[in-house]
Amino acid sequence: MNIITLFINQLEQNSVIYEDLLSDIPRDILKVHRLGGKWSIHEHACHMAEVEHLMYDRFLTFHNVEYPVFQPFLQEKARPDIHLLELNFDKSVRQFKEERRKTVQLIRGFSDIDWKKEATHPEYKQYNAKILLRHLIMHDHFHMYRMEELWLTRDPYLKKP
């Protein structure tokens, strides 16, 4: 098994981890802001669903464009702060799972040429589909860790900003 296959499998498995984690968290705490100025569990979960569509589009660009060019995604400039809180939680969770399935299906069909394409991205020194794939895996784990931390960590141990 090569590293790309390993990464794709991990990306697919992250969807299962996401769903399992969210199914364990009591619904009455989803929108609680335990840390001032930081996202709630609801916001992290909905953000992951929104980002998944963006990532699918980026992978599609790698597949369809010979010399891909990307622009940074800046969440704070994309929508008002309250946007994520207004999203339907259950719909967002379903959207994440559906979009992730599409993403995995797309990249399982990538050719060697797709994986070797170098893209231009002003935020990064180097950018290709493998880096994007690894980045998305780490993005998943970052937000899932934050959700679990907000759910389980007792107040005296929760990191204050």
C-alpha angles and dihedrals in degrees: 000000000000125000094257091056090047091051093048091050090050091050090052092048092050088069089060092047090049093051094044093048093050093046090058097051116091109247094225091069099046096099097036113122102214093172120047113246093009130106125266123233088262091056094048092050094047092045089056090054093050094047092050091066090050091050092049088054091050092051089047089054090052088052097046106032125068095208107024119204121192138186125216118265109228110190095194092056096040099066141356117280093252094053097096093048090056094056120103106254098210092046091050092051090051090046091052092052093047094046092046090052089052092047093051092047091051097049094043084065096051117125124224086258091058091053093048097051115115116213134200116242120163092213097055136053090218130016131180138142093271091053090047090050093050090044091054092050091052091044089055093050093045092056095039089052090051091050092050091045092052091048102045110023116101115234098253090056099042111110110248118214 
